[in-house]
Amino acid sequence: MSAASPDVRLDDKAKGRAFAILFAVLLSSAAGNTALQTVLPAIGRQVGIPDVLISSIFSLSALLWGVMSPVWARMSDKRGRKPMVVLGMAGFAVSMLGFGFFILMGLKGLMVPLAVFAGAALSRAIFGLVGSASNPAAQAYVADRTAPADRTNALATMASASGLGTILGPAVAPFLVFPLLTLSGPMFSFALIAGVVLVLVLRGLPERPEEIPDREAGASARPRPRARVRWNDRRIMPFVVYGFLLASAQTVNQQTLGFMVIDKLNISPAKAAAFAGVAMMAGAVASLLAQWGLIRMLRLAPRQLLWLGAGCAVLGNLIVAFSPDYHTLVVGFALCSLGYGFARPGFTAGASLSVGHEEQGAVAGAISAINGASVIIAPVLGVALYKWAHPSPYLMNVAVLAGLVAYALIDPVMRRVGDASAPREARDEAQVVDASSIDATGPH
């Protein structure tokens, strides 16, 4: 078996089981969040919450996510990856329950729109505060247990859980709109699903005390120093900047899609939710095509994924900006998603490969924080620009993404990712193998 981190070694069967469980964690979270995004524009207009206000409902949660992700990543170094995954799934379940309750009160006319907005935003904030623990822990768990040569594919597979979730979320959301719960049904349903996945993590995710990164194997389990990585560390800063801008552009596409479908088809918000779901599913299929097929088939390295992904998203946003009808809009959104499907594993694996195994937790926290930071301003800005002129948020995306293409081609760190870091990590791992051989059998 290829050497992974010297701290953690799993046989292939245990690794496959562990990765499958983490895939379910990320899949359920992505499906629940995408189902929520699918019905939220319809909920807002049905309850009477203004479009710009409904788009800002994630802002507090996103801010907390961005702040807390590095904290939970450091905590996973001390306490282990598994406890943080458990904590994150519990936070997701509680957040969905609270969100569903306040939306149900609003739909039944038992709360005024402003109170519904405040309650839903605070419930969502629980996801940012506590639910943010699972993503960096899952990414670090995978990085701990994969060799550098396998890491891009492993992280692309984990990223594809989000893509598959964006297919399943919109697909199942219409079937979860029950007579009594109406549009709040998906939230209660995904809270239940999160509970099931939580039990699966507790019972099935392997992690022994000696596998905790900040502990040495043995009875004493003494803490040892752990390297820290700041976001402005030159080794990972280009990937953080690139990832933040790319994720912000993707957020603009996702948050404005529902409103654009309503206006493009000129139908009621309730009917438009299904059409928005179809568009999201098309985008998710395109993202999965990149992450499950093209990256492996073409053997694309992170440095290639960075410029190719942003370039595809530029073309997709141009199509969306000037789409004359719903079908063209779906094609454009799918092309955008194809680009994001390339680019996300590119900057995630690039950052991971740029540091050593002892810094994987810190890097996972920095990369995970991007997901929260990108949702603080982008949704409000995107919807505000859309209300002003429909093509404007997508033309803004074109400018940002074109800049990222140039950045990926010019920046020396991103151009060389994998060239210098892989040999350095390989040397680290060779030293570990040599040391273990000496301890076991003596020098050869």
C-alpha positions in Angstrom: 0.0 0.0 0.0 1.2 3.5 -0.8 2.5 5.4 2.2 0.2 8.1 3.4 0.9 10.2 6.5 3.3 8.5 8.9 0.7 9.1 11.6 -2.1 7.1 10.0 -2.0 3.9 7.9 -5.2 1.9 7.0 -5.6 -1.2 4.9 -7.5 -0.7 1.7 -10.7 -2.2 3.0 -10.9 0.0 6.1 -9.9 3.1 4.0 -12.7 2.4 1.5 -15.3 2.1 4.3 -14.1 5.2 6.0 -14.1 7.2 2.8 -17.6 6.0 1.9 -18.9 7.2 5.3 -17.3 10.6 4.8 -18.8 10.7 1.3 -22.2 10.1 2.9 -21.5 13.0 5.3 -20.7 15.5 2.6 -23.4 14.2 0.3 -26.2 14.6 2.9 -25.1 18.1 3.8 -24.8 19.2 0.2 -28.2 17.6 -0.7 -29.9 19.3 2.2 -28.4 22.7 1.5 -29.2 22.5 -2.2 -32.7 21.4 -1.5 -33.0 24.4 0.7 -31.6 26.7 -2.0 -34.1 25.3 -4.5 -37.2 26.1 -2.5 -35.9 29.3 -0.7 -36.8 31.8 -3.5 -40.4 30.3 -3.6 -40.6 30.4 0.2 -39.4 34.0 0.3 -42.0 35.2 -2.2 -44.8 33.1 -0.6 -44.0 34.3 2.9 -43.4 37.9 1.8 -39.7 38.3 2.5 -37.9 40.6 -0.1 -35.6 38.9 -2.6 -32.4 40.7 -1.4 -33.3 39.8 2.3 -34.0 36.2 1.5 -30.6 36.0 -0.3 -28.8 37.3 2.8 -30.3 34.6 5.1 -27.0 32.7 4.7 -24.7 35.6 5.5 -24.4 35.2 9.3 -24.0 31.4 8.8 -21.3 32.0 6.2 -19.5 34.4 8.4 -19.5 32.0 11.3 -18.4 29.2 8.9 -15.4 31.2 7.7 -14.4 32.0 11.3 -14.9 28.6 12.8 -13.6 26.3 10.1 -9.9 26.9 11.0 -10.9 26.5 14.7 -12.5 23.1 14.2 -9.5 22.1 12.0 -7.1 22.8 14.8 -9.4 21.0 17.2 -9.4 18.0 14.9 -5.6 17.9 15.3 -6.0 17.7 19.0 -9.1 15.6 19.5 -9.2 13.6 16.3 -11.1 13.9 13.0 -14.0 11.7 13.9 -15.3 13.8 16.9 -15.4 16.9 14.6 -17.3 15.0 11.9 -19.8 14.0 14.6 -20.2 17.5 15.9 -20.7 18.9 12.4 -23.4 16.5 11.5 -25.2 17.2 14.8 -25.0 20.9 14.1 -26.5 20.3 10.6 -29.4 18.3 12.0 -30.3 20.9 14.6 -29.9 23.7 12.1 -32.3 22.1 9.7 -34.9 21.4 12.4 -34.9 25.0 13.5 -35.0 26.3 10.0 -37.9 24.1 9.1 -39.8 25.2 12.2 -39.6 28.9 11.4 -40.4 28.5 7.8 -43.4 26.4 8.7 -44.6 29.1 11.0 -44.3 31.7 8.3 -46.1 29.5 5.7 -49.0 29.0 8.1 -49.2 32.7 8.8 -48.3 32.2 12.5 -45.3 34.6 12.3 -44.7 37.9 10.6 -42.2 37.8 7.7 -39.5 39.6 9.7 -39.7 37.2 12.6 -39.5 34.3 10.1 -36.4 35.8 8.6 -34.7 36.3 11.9 -35.5 32.8 13.2 -34.4 31.1 10.0 -31.2 33.2 9.9 -30.3 32.3 13.5 -31.1 28.6 12.8 -28.9 28.7 9.8 -26.2 30.3 11.9 -26.0 27.0 13.9 -24.9 25.3 10.8 -22.1 27.9 10.3 -21.1 27.8 14.0 -21.1 24.0 14.6 -21.9 22.3 11.2 -18.6 23.8 9.9 -16.7 21.2 11.9 -17.3 18.3 9.6 -15.9 19.6 6.3 -12.3 20.4 7.3 -12.1 17.2 9.5 -13.3 15.1 6.5 -10.8 16.7 4.2 -7.9 16.3 6.7 -9.0 12.6 7.3 -8.7 11.9 3.6 -5.4 13.8 3.3 -4.0 11.9 6.3 -4.7 8.6 4.6 -3.6 9.2 1.0 -0.2 9.4 -0.6 0.5 12.6 -2.6 0.2 10.8 -5.9 -3.3 9.7 -5.1 -4.5 12.9 -3.3 -5.9 14.8 -6.2 -8.2 11.9 -7.2 -9.2 11.3 -3.6 -10.1 14.9 -2.9 -11.9 15.1 -6.2 -14.0 12.1 -5.2 -14.8 13.8 -1.9 -15.7 17.0 -3.7 -18.0 15.1 -6.0 -20.1 14.3 -3.0 -21.2 17.9 -3.2 -21.9 17.6 -6.9 -24.0 14.4 -6.3 -25.8 16.2 -3.5 -26.8 19.0 -5.8 -28.4 16.4 -8.0 -30.2 14.5 -5.2 -31.3 17.6 -3.3 -33.4 19.2 -6.1 -34.5 15.8 -7.3 -36.0 14.7 -4.0 -37.1 18.1 -2.7 -40.5 18.1 -4.6 -41.3 14.7 -3.1 -40.6 16.0 0.4 -43.2 18.8 0.2 -45.8 17.1 2.3 -49.4 18.4 2.7 -49.0 19.6 6.3 -45.4 20.7 6.1 -45.6 22.1 2.6 -42.3 23.8 1.6 -40.8 23.2 5.0 -40.9 19.5 4.4 -37.4 19.2 2.9 -35.8 20.7 6.0 -37.4 18.3 8.4 -36.6 15.4 6.1 -32.9 16.3 5.8 -32.7 16.7 9.6 -33.8 13.1 9.9 -31.3 12.0 7.2 -28.6 13.8 9.1 -29.5 11.8 12.2 -29.1 8.6 10.3 -25.7 9.6 8.9 -24.6 10.7 12.4 -25.3 7.2 13.7 -23.4 5.8 10.8 -20.4 7.9 11.6 -20.5 7.0 15.3 -20.6 3.3 14.6 -18.6 2.9 11.5 -15.9 5.6 11.0 -12.5 4.1 12.2 -10.2 6.2 14.3 -8.0 4.9 17.0 -6.3 7.0 19.7 -2.9 6.6 18.1 -4.4 8.0 14.8 -5.1 11.4 16.3 -2.6 13.7 14.5 -1.3 15.6 17.6 -0.6 12.3 19.5 2.1 9.8 19.3 1.3 6.1 19.2 1.8 4.4 22.5 0.4 4.3 25.9 1.6 7.7 26.9 -0.1 9.5 24.0 1.9 12.6 24.8 1.0 15.8 22.8 3.7 16.9 20.4 4.1 20.2 18.5 2.0 20.6 15.4 2.8 22.9 12.5 0.4 25.7 11.8 -0.4 27.3 8.5 -1.8 30.8 8.1 -4.0 31.7 5.1 -1.3 34.2 4.0 1.5 31.5 4.0 3.0 32.0 0.5 2.8 28.2 -0.1 -1.1 28.2 0.0 -2.1 31.9 -0.3 -2.6 31.7 -4.1 -4.9 28.8 -3.7 -6.9 30.6 -0.9 -7.3 33.7 -3.0 -8.2 31.7 -6.1 -10.6 29.5 -4.1 -12.4 32.5 -2.5 -12.9 34.3 -5.8 -14.0 31.2 -7.6 -16.4 30.1 -4.8 -17.9 33.6 -4.7 -18.6 33.5 -8.4 -20.2 30.1 -8.0 -22.3 31.4 -5.2 -23.6 34.2 -7.4 -24.6 31.7 -10.0 -26.4 29.5 -7.5 -28.2 32.2 -5.5 -29.5 34.1 -8.5 -30.6 30.9 -10.5 -34.0 30.6 -8.7 -34.9 34.2 -9.3 -33.8 34.0 -13.0 -35.9 30.9 -13.6 -39.0 32.6 -12.1 -38.5 35.7 -14.3 -37.5 33.8 -17.4 -40.5 31.5 -17.4 -42.9 34.1 -15.9 -44.6 31.6 -13.6 -45.5 31.4 -10.0 -42.6 30.9 -7.4 -44.0 27.5 -6.4 -44.0 26.2 -9.9 -40.6 27.7 -10.6 -39.0 25.6 -7.8 -39.2 22.5 -9.9 -37.6 24.2 -12.9 -34.8 25.6 -10.8 -34.2 22.1 -9.5 -33.8 20.8 -13.0 -31.3 23.5 -13.8 -29.3 22.7 -10.6 -29.4 19.0 -11.4 -28.0 19.7 -14.9 -25.2 21.7 -13.3 -24.5 18.9 -10.8 -24.3 16.3 -13.6 -21.8 18.5 -15.4 -19.7 18.9 -12.2 -19.8 15.1 -11.6 -18.7 14.6 -15.2 -15.6 16.6 -14.4 -14.8 15.0 -11.0 -15.8 11.4 -11.7 -14.7 11.1 -15.3 -12.7 13.8 -17.1 -10.1 14.5 -14.3 -9.2 10.8 -14.2 -9.5 10.1 -17.9 -7.4 13.0 -19.0 -5.1 12.7 -15.9 -5.4 16.4 -15.2 -3.0 17.9 -12.6 -4.1 20.7 -10.2 -2.3 23.4 -12.2 -4.2 22.4 -15.3 -7.5 22.2 -13.4 -7.1 25.8 -12.2 -7.0 27.5 -15.6 -9.3 25.1 -17.4 -12.0 25.3 -14.7 -12.1 29.1 -14.6 -12.0 29.2 -18.4 -15.1 26.9 -18.7 -16.9 29.0 -16.1 -16.2 32.2 -18.1 -18.0 30.7 -21.1 -20.9 29.5 -19.0 -21.4 32.9 -17.4 -21.5 34.6 -20.8 -24.2 32.2 -22.0 -26.2 32.7 -18.8 -25.9 36.5 -19.1 -27.4 36.6 -22.5 -29.6 33.5 -22.5 -32.9 34.2 -24.4 -34.8 31.4 -22.8 -34.9 28.8 -20.0 -33.2 26.0 -22.0 -30.2 28.2 -22.9 -30.0 29.2 -19.3 -29.7 25.6 -18.2 -26.9 25.0 -20.8 -25.0 28.0 -19.5 -25.4 27.0 -15.9 -24.2 23.4 -16.7 -21.1 24.8 -18.4 -20.4 27.0 -15.4 -20.8 24.0 -13.1 -18.4 21.9 -15.3 -15.8 24.6 -14.8 -16.3 24.8 -11.0 -16.1 21.0 -11.0 -12.7 21.2 -12.5 -11.4 24.1 -10.4 -12.5 23.1 -6.9 -10.4 19.9 -6.8 -7.6 22.0 -8.4 -7.2 24.5 -5.6 -8.1 22.0 -2.9 -5.5 19.4 -4.0 -3.0 22.2 -4.9 -3.1 23.6 -1.3 -2.8 20.1 0.2 0.2 19.1 -2.0 2.0 22.4 -1.2 2.5 21.5 2.5 3.7 18.5 4.4 1.5 15.8 6.1 1.9 17.5 9.5 0.1 20.6 8.1 -2.9 19.0 6.5 -5.4 19.8 9.2 -4.5 23.5 9.1 -4.7 23.6 5.3 -8.1 21.8 5.4 -9.4 24.5 7.8 -8.2 27.3 5.6 -9.7 25.8 2.4 -13.0 25.0 4.2 -13.2 28.6 5.5 -13.4 29.7 1.8 -16.8 28.1 1.5 -18.2 30.2 4.3 -16.4 33.4 3.4 -17.7 33.3 -0.2 -21.3 33.3 1.0 -21.1 36.4 3.2 -21.3 39.1 0.5 -21.6 37.3 -2.8 -25.4 36.4 -2.5 -26.5 39.9 -1.6 -24.3 41.5 -4.2 -25.3 39.1 -6.9 -29.1 39.4 -6.2 -28.8 43.2 -5.9 -27.0 43.4 -9.3 -29.6 41.0 -10.8 -32.4 43.3 -9.6 -30.7 46.3 -11.2 -29.9 44.5 -14.5 -30.3 40.8 -15.1 -27.0 40.2 -17.0 -24.8 42.3 -14.6 -23.9 39.6 -11.9 -22.8 37.2 -14.6 -20.7 39.8 -16.4 -19.1 40.5 -13.1 -18.3 36.8 -12.8 -16.8 36.8 -16.3 -14.4 39.5 -15.3 -13.4 37.8 -12.0 -13.0 34.4 -13.6 -11.0 35.7 -16.6 -8.7 37.2 -14.0 -8.4 33.8 -12.3 -7.4 32.2 -15.6 -4.5 34.7 -15.9 -3.6 34.3 -12.3 -3.4 30.5 -12.6 -1.2 30.8 -15.7 1.1 33.4 -14.2 1.5 32.7 -10.5 4.7 30.6 -9.9 3.2 28.7 -7.0 0.2 27.5 -8.9 2.2 26.8 -12.0 4.6 24.6 -10.1 2.2 22.8 -7.8 3.0 19.1 -7.6 6.5 19.5 -9.1 8.3 20.4 -5.9 5.9 19.4 -3.2 5.4 15.8 -4.3 9.1 14.9 -4.1 9.4 16.6 -0.7 6.5 14.6 0.7 7.8 11.4 -0.9 11.1 12.0 0.9 9.3 12.6 4.2 7.5 9.3 3.7 10.6 7.4 2.7 12.3 8.5 5.9 9.3 7.2 7.9 9.5 3.8 6.1 13.2 3.6 6.7 12.8 4.5 10.3 10.1 1.8 10.8 12.2 -0.8 9.1 15.2 0.0 11.4 12.9 -0.2 14.5 11.5 -3.5 13.4 14.4 -5.4 12.0 17.5 -3.3 12.5 19.5 -1.5 9.7 20.1 -3.4 6.5 
